[in-house]
């Protein structure tokens, strides 16, 4: 990270993270060792479709990674 770069701060599943360079949602999942299959994402409480996972993560986003569970 250079002296002029501003970290990208996001919250994922309730935990704060900072990244020194831009990254896509898909890269974020990989970097945090989170699954990319069988999950849904919500960004700031709104469903974030998989078709947008190659877009850059926005500064200050709150991201929830949701997995489906069976049961009744």
C-alpha positions, 0 to 999 in steps of 0.5 A: 500500500502506498502512502497515497492509497486509501484502504478499502474498509468493508464489513463481512459477516460482522467482521471488519476488513481493510484491503490496500487495493481494489478487489472484486466481490469474487476476489474478496470471497477468495481472499477471506476463504469464503465459499463462492458456490451455494451462497447468496450475498447481501450488500447493505441489506440488499441481495447482490446477484452473482452476475455482479460479483466481478464488480469492485467492492465499494468502500464501507459496504456491509456484506453478508454471505448467506448459505442455505440450510436444510431443515424444517 
